[in-house]
Amino acid sequence: MEQFIGEDFLVIVSRLFIALILSGLIGFEREINNHSAGFRTHILVGVGSCLMMILSIFGFITFMEQYDEIRFDPARIPSYVISGIGFLGAGTIIVYGGTIKGLTTAASIWAVAGIGLVVGAGMYSVAIVTTLIILISLIFLNRMEHFFPRFRTSNFIEIVASEEFEIHEAVKSIEKNDFNIKQVEIKLLEGNQRRIHIWTNMKSDNRLVYLFDDISKLPGVVNITKRN
C-alpha cells in the first residue's frame, strides 16, 4: 500500500487541504460580494497551484534517484503557473462604458495561485500570514476606501439620453472646454435610454455653463445635471 500511495502521501494531502482552506477563505469573501470569480474558482486555482508545486517537488524524486545525470529545477513548473494564471485573471476583468471592473478579483486569483504554490512548498506560516493580509485588504480596506477622497474632489456630469445620443460628441465638448475626463460610467435605463456619468476636474463653474449649452444641443439629450 505504501508503495502505491508513496511515503509522502500524508504530507501531500495535508498541503492540498491547507491550500483548500486558505484559498477557500479568500474565495468566500469574493462569493458573498457577488464577484465573477468566487468560492469554487479560488479553490480550484489554489489547490491546482498547490498540486503543480507538489508535482515539481515530489514528482521527479524517483527519476533523480534512478538517474544521477538528471538535473532538477523545482522552480520551472511554478513559473509557468504564475504566467498562465494571468489568462484566467484577465477573464474576470470587464470593461463596460469606460469603467474597468474585476481588477481586484483578478489580483486575488493571482495571489491565491501564489498561496497554493507556497503551501505546496511547505511554507505554511507564510501562506497563513499572506491569506490574512489578503483578507484584511479585501474586507476592511474596501470599507475604508469610502473615506478616501477618490472622487470627492471631483464632480461628475449626469446625462440622461436616448439611444441616438453619441457619447464621443459629449467628450469633444468636454475637452473643448478644458475639462479632463477621469472616469465614464454608463447605465441602461428603461425605454432605450442611458444614464451617463462623466467624472471631470470641474474647477470652474463658469465654463460649465458653456459646456452644458454644447451638450444640451446634441441629439438625444434628455437631461444634463452637475452632481457632487
Secondary structure in CASP SS format (residue, H / E / C, confidence):
PFRMAT SS
TARGET T0000
AUTHOR 0000-0000-0000
METHOD secondary structure of the structure
MODEL  1
M C 1.00
E H 1.00
Q H 1.00
F H 1.00
I H 1.00
G C 1.00
E C 1.00
D C 1.00
F H 1.00
L H 1.00
V H 1.00
I H 1.00
V H 1.00
S H 1.00
R H 1.00
L H 1.00
F H 1.00
I H 1.00
A H 1.00
L H 1.00
I H 1.00
L H 1.00
S H 1.00
G H 1.00
L H 1.00
I H 1.00
G H 1.00
F H 1.00
E H 1.00
R H 1.00
E H 1.00
I H 1.00
N C 1.00
N C 1.00
H C 1.00
S C 1.00
A C 1.00
G C 1.00
F H 1.00
R H 1.00
T H 1.00
H H 1.00
I H 1.00
L H 1.00
V H 1.00
G H 1.00
V H 1.00
G H 1.00
S H 1.00
C H 1.00
L H 1.00
M H 1.00
M H 1.00
I H 1.00
L H 1.00
S H 1.00
I H 1.00
F H 1.00
G C 1.00
F C 1.00
I H 1.00
T H 1.00
F H 1.00
M H 1.00
E H 1.00
Q H 1.00
Y C 1.00
D C 1.00
E C 1.00
I C 1.00
R C 1.00
F C 1.00
D C 1.00
P C 1.00
A C 1.00
R H 1.00
I H 1.00
P H 1.00
S H 1.00
Y H 1.00
V H 1.00
I H 1.00
S H 1.00
G H 1.00
I H 1.00
G H 1.00
F H 1.00
L H 1.00
G H 1.00
A H 1.00
G C 1.00
T C 1.00
I C 1.00
I E 1.00
V E 1.00
Y E 1.00
G C 1.00
G C 1.00
T E 1.00
I E 1.00
K E 1.00
G C 1.00
L H 1.00
T H 1.00
T H 1.00
A H 1.00
A H 1.00
S H 1.00
I H 1.00
W H 1.00
A H 1.00
V H 1.00
A H 1.00
G H 1.00
I H 1.00
G H 1.00
L H 1.00
V H 1.00
V H 1.00
G H 1.00
A C 1.00
G C 1.00
M C 1.00
Y H 1.00
S H 1.00
V H 1.00
A H 1.00
I H 1.00
V H 1.00
T H 1.00
T H 1.00
L H 1.00
I H 1.00
I H 1.00
L H 1.00
I H 1.00
S H 1.00
L H 1.00
I H 1.00
F H 1.00
L H 1.00
N H 1.00
R H 1.00
M H 1.00
E H 1.00
H H 1.00
F H 1.00
F C 1.00
P C 1.00
R C 1.00
F C 1.00
R C 1.00
T C 1.00
S C 1.00
N E 1.00
F E 1.00
I E 1.00
E E 1.00
I E 1.00
V E 1.00
A E 1.00
S E 1.00
E C 1.00
E C 1.00
F C 1.00
E C 1.00
I H 1.00
H H 1.00
E H 1.00
A H 1.00
V H 1.00
K H 1.00
S H 1.00
I H 1.00
E H 1.00
K H 1.00
N C 1.00
D C 1.00
F C 1.00
N C 1.00
I E 1.00
K E 1.00
Q E 1.00
V E 1.00
E E 1.00
I E 1.00
K E 1.00
L E 1.00
L C 1.00
E H 1.00
G H 1.00
N H 1.00
Q E 1.00
R E 1.00
R E 1.00
I E 1.00
H E 1.00
I E 1.00
W E 1.00
T E 1.00
N C 1.00
M C 1.00
K C 1.00
S C 1.00
D H 1.00
N H 1.00
R H 1.00
L H 1.00
V H 1.00
Y H 1.00
L H 1.00
F H 1.00
D H 1.00
D H 1.00
I H 1.00
S H 1.00
K C 1.00
L C 1.00
P C 1.00
G C 1.00
V E 1.00
V E 1.00
N E 1.00
I E 1.00
T E 1.00
K E 1.00
R E 1.00
N C 1.00
END
